[in-house]
Amino acid sequence: MTVKDAFDNSIKVPFFAPEVTDQDRKIVFNALKSPLLTDGPVLRKFEARFASYTKSKYAVGVSNATSALHLSLRALNIGKDDEVIIPDMTFVATASSVILAGATPVLADIDSRDLNISTESIEKNLTSKTKAIIPVHFAGKSCNMNVITRIAEKHDLFIIEDCAHALGTRFDGKHVGTFGDAGCFSFYPTKNITTIEGGMITTNSKKITDYVQKARNHGILKSLTQRYTKGKPWDYDVVEAGYNYRIDEIRSALGLSQLERLEKINHRRRQACKYYNQKFHDYEWIETPTITEDDSCHLYIMRIKKHGSSNRDKIFERLLKKGIRTSVHYKPLHKFTLLKQKAKTHGSLEQSKNAYEEIISLPLYPQITRKLQDVVADTITQ
Ligand SMILES: Cc1ncc(COP(=O)(O)O)c(C=O)c1O
């Protein structure tokens, strides 16, 4: 089945297209022969490889990035009466994980230059209840981790990095997800590598690792392999209610296979972003993103200023009519009913509001061709 068949025949340029190779399929098929199918040796190998790639001490595989965020908050004992500062411009899971942990999300504004959380706004939103900051490395560009780490140290706060967009992203030569207490990665099909559904927590803390390994598996202290290789499989203890946030062997096999070619994938994504930048260079009503070798280029987001009678929405419609799918990342959190009820903000969200009027995310995937990019860019600038 092609991407076109899966969605709608009118789509000429899809917004995203996961790259699953013959080698990926072979590895997944082999993993299906594993006698365990979940919580076994392929997961252990995926975790070890992930820890070594990101240079974090530990990596723990989970069912998705939302469960990774939730477990990280739980591991740090963040809950009732606590406030957690998150950016207003992010996917809803950054906020819902805080709510699921029983704490209150506090919305900070963004920096208009790279759409990352504004460090000035973090400071404005600090209160005596603030326990943690969740910076989101937006679209695959790192937040300023020097400043965020300084704020956290000064006010004794935890940092949980939302790295859902940022596998392969570096700051000062270090992989993101290694600056704070924990880093949370997503392998959803739109992400730079996919396990279909899946996630990973990176941390240098043995305490967090122990909690997360246990809590992802119903609070049971032993893994499936441990239970069925030695002694009585039923003889385990549970001291705290856990979750089923496991990732299985098949997904781990796919992740392992994709992780091997991540650098190549990200290189191709970067080249595609640079090509878009080149195409839009001469248009003063288009603001293009800065692309560096440290960026994983998860999304290509540009800003369209009002020009004549045209604007972002009109361009979105024009692209849609031609079968070119684009999107907006994101509708800001403060606009959702859930967050109107559950979130706080102690400052202005002006930059996030302004950005929402102008941003558009263009089709981007490693296998996108220049010919397709020309069609997208020429439809925008026609
Ligand atoms: C910034 C951000 N955080 C968290 C998530 C949640 O990831 P998952 O779908 O793996 O739960 C996403 C997913 O798109 C995301 O974009």
PDBQT file of the ligand as one rigid body, heavy atoms in Angstrom, charges set to zero:
ROOT
HETATM    1  C1  LIG A 401       6.732  17.525  21.937  1.00  0.00    +0.000 C 
HETATM    2  C2  LIG A 401       6.068  16.194  22.117  1.00  0.00    +0.000 A 
HETATM    3  N1  LIG A 401       6.031  15.647  23.350  1.00  0.00    +0.000 NA
HETATM    4  C3  LIG A 401       5.464  14.449  23.579  1.00  0.00    +0.000 A 
HETATM    5  C4  LIG A 401       4.896  13.727  22.553  1.00  0.00    +0.000 A 
HETATM    6  C5  LIG A 401       4.236  12.424  22.857  1.00  0.00    +0.000 C 
HETATM    7  O1  LIG A 401       4.825  11.377  22.141  1.00  0.00    +0.000 OA
HETATM    8  P1  LIG A 401       4.109   9.962  22.022  1.00  0.00    +0.000 P 
HETATM    9  O2  LIG A 401       3.139  10.046  20.884  1.00  0.00    +0.000 OA
HETATM   10  O3  LIG A 401       5.249   9.005  21.721  1.00  0.00    +0.000 OA
HETATM   11  O4  LIG A 401       3.450   9.682  23.294  1.00  0.00    +0.000 OA
HETATM   12  C6  LIG A 401       4.919  14.241  21.252  1.00  0.00    +0.000 A 
HETATM   13  C7  LIG A 401       4.311  13.484  20.149  1.00  0.00    +0.000 C 
HETATM   14  O5  LIG A 401       4.115  13.912  19.060  1.00  0.00    +0.000 OA
HETATM   15  C8  LIG A 401       5.513  15.508  21.027  1.00  0.00    +0.000 A 
HETATM   16  O6  LIG A 401       5.551  16.053  19.818  1.00  0.00    +0.000 OA
ENDROOT
TORSDOF 0
